[in-house]
Amino acid sequence: MTELYGETVFGADHDLEAMRLDALSRMFDPVMRARLVQFARPGMRCLDVGAGLGRISGWLAEVCSEVIAVDRDTRLLADLHKVFPTVRVAEADITEDLAIGTFDIVHSRLVLMHLRDRTEVFHRLADLVAPGGWLVLGEAVEAPVLISPQASPFRQLMEKHWLTLESSIGTDGQWGYRYPDLLPEAGFVDIGVEMYQAPITSTSAAGQFFQLGFHHLRDRILADGHVDRETFDEAMKAMREPGFSDLSMGLVTAWARKPT
């Protein structure tokens, strides 16, 4: 059986999924907003693909004239219009053709890395950018730098959990590094790229995100044999210690303009 992100793994019906996505938003939204603020202008039409809880969609709506928040499962976006009435929520699958026109900003974060046909979807997103518009893509990559010793339980769990994501839903923890090549090949110009690693502590957004994510994946990770039960439990215990500190996965953000 082909498993998909948002269904058998990290489904919106999971009790803790909204909390995990809230932690992810607090972890990465400031970085993404700092980039999008350079491009967002009144009068623009924007598309937010894989909108999650709709935080970026809502922020764009405060600046731009039209925002469409797209997700394959919109249950967590049900109340977005109550806070941001100008945002239109659309339940759609980006792996299929979307007849929704073109946009001045097309944004996606932590979506393509989880798709097996990610290259095809990249080109589909590129086609949705209007001439003169911007494509802004963010992907998580396996932690470029970790502070914990190589043999520590936390480091083993952080490094090995990617194997479970890859074998279950096809996640590619290196995909974000391809954007500097893919964007010019697709005809984009004014290309930029940056990397950010959030701090993991017992109380930080990144710490909460990984504690919730590892908890969700626990049975799968143990069944795959990538770490044993003792290592997993010791890693989770370490992350709850007040003095714990390390770095999270990286966020590679790439942006580029389609020529007029």
Summary of the structure (lengths in Angstrom):
residues: 260
radius of gyration: 18.3
end to end distance: 43.6
largest distance: 57.1
contacts: 844
relative contact order: 0.16
helix: 41%
strand: 24%
